[in-house]
Amino acid sequence: MVHANLPILDYLVLGPQREVVSIYNDAFATPPSRPQYFIDVYRCVEVDFGECPSSGPSGYPVPENIEKIEIVVPDITNGKVRNSTNKTKFYKYVVYNHTSCKCGTLKFRGTTLYQTITKNEVSKADYSVNCTKNPVNVIHRCHSHVCKPQQRYRFTHIDAVRPSTYLAYKQCLPGSVALKNKTSTNQITLINNKVTFVNLTSDISCKAFNGKNAEPELCPKPTSQNSPNPTTQNITSGAGKQ
């Protein structure tokens, strides 16, 4: 697994932007049989004015270089719902981290966020070895009293004139409630000069449900001194602009 190791920056800079995503899909959702898992990554959503045309097929920020972030998780479903053998299964997911950006043709976020794996089941041995290499699960930072809204970006329209292709907003983690939010109406101009409007709600403050949304650590505990020790790793970008 390749993980970048530069510190995460909370302010916006040109190039890849910090965002929190689900390891499973771009809907910020979790399948019923998997643990909640959200990670910090960087995305190409902005480019400097003058770097690219403000419109047209080559005027969009796209990744120039990416790195693969691999995460292994167990099936947490209990009983007969799990499978006919009632044995725990283990799965691998791959999320892409954008380490540098360029001007290019707009790609849908699904093609640059996640790697499609036809058969993503792994053995228990592979899971035990690689679990400790997983990136930090952001949900564990959400304690019993305070959860911070997480940085996210919404794709607006394939024909939106830059910089309106992506709009920044913040969202509370699933399992917490937004104490305060605000909704804005954003005017988006398209390359054919037509105008459309996008409503966007951004969470300002959050509160956990008594900490119950913070899932237990999933890696098996070492059984001997020769077992690998759990490590904590942050996922960041090496774009050279942070």
Secondary structure, DSSP 8 states (H G I E B T S, - for coil): -----S----S--SSEEEEEEESS-TTS---TTS---EEEEEEE----BTTB-SSSTT-EEEEEEEEEEEEEEE----GGGT-TT----EEEEEEEEEEEEEEE----HHHHHB---S--EE-HHHHHHHGGGS---GGGG--SS-B--EEEEEE--TTB-TTTTEEEEEE--TTEEEEEEEEEEEEEEBTTS-EEEEEEEEEEEEEESTTTTS----S----STTS------------S--
